Amino acid sequence: AALREALRSNTADQPDGAIVAQVAATFALPPEQGQSLLDEVQLQGETLLDTLTDKTLLEKLMARDATGAYLTDITPANFPTVYSACRLLHKLALLLSRFKVTTPDLKWLLKNSVRFGLLDLNALPVTAVPAAPLFPAWLALCQWLDFKGLYPEPEDISWRAIFDLAGAATTPDSAIRTAIAKLTQWEARDVNDLAVGL
């Protein structure tokens, strides 16, 4: 109902801005995170933004009779994709708030989580049990964020940047070790000893 009212009061030609604002407000997300989730997370092969701005869906949602009353009640049966999108957004918002995920980290995770074995935000179940257990990837994400939180990031290096270096086949091991030492303030020899031990 809140989404319907937001769209009703929207005076812009496109509904995107109203939907982003409503999602951010409903799920207590920073607007940038709401935008990122809507742009990147998919539901049944479509981004959440495409799902919620589908022309046929919006026409059905906003159709009114001569008295101004809406023709279609907002129920899971009448708007299954809207309810699925909202359930997924609720899970995502809960995860982001509990883990205190920053906007830069969210944007990076949306692009790289699968590559590094972290929880795929597109894989959260909505209407069915996931095809494979998600706990190992969830635990990996928890550990990634936990380690990141131990070390304040200088302006010119980040935990994300180290993973980007590690993910590039052409990056020399020495460059990765140097970046780790810079982030953690560990001695270079300690980082080298750790790498040898691994």
HELIX and SHEET records of a PDB file:
HELIX    1   1 ALA A    2  ARG A    8  1                                   7    
HELIX    2   2 ASP A   16  THR A   26  1                                  11    
HELIX    3   3 PRO A   31  GLU A   40  1                                  10    
HELIX    4   4 LEU A   48  LEU A   52  1                                   5    
HELIX    5   5 LYS A   55  MET A   62  1                                   8    
HELIX    6   6 PRO A   80  PHE A   99  1                                  20    
HELIX    7   7 THR A  103  ASN A  112  1                                  10    
HELIX    8   8 PHE A  135  LEU A  150  1                                  16    
HELIX    9   9 TRP A  159  GLY A  167  1                                   9    
HELIX   10  10 ASP A  173  THR A  184  1                                  12    
HELIX   11  11 ALA A  188  GLY A  197  1                                  10    
SHEET    1   A 2 GLN A  42  LEU A  43  0                                        
SHEET    2   A 2 GLU A  46  THR A  47 -1                                        
END                                                                             
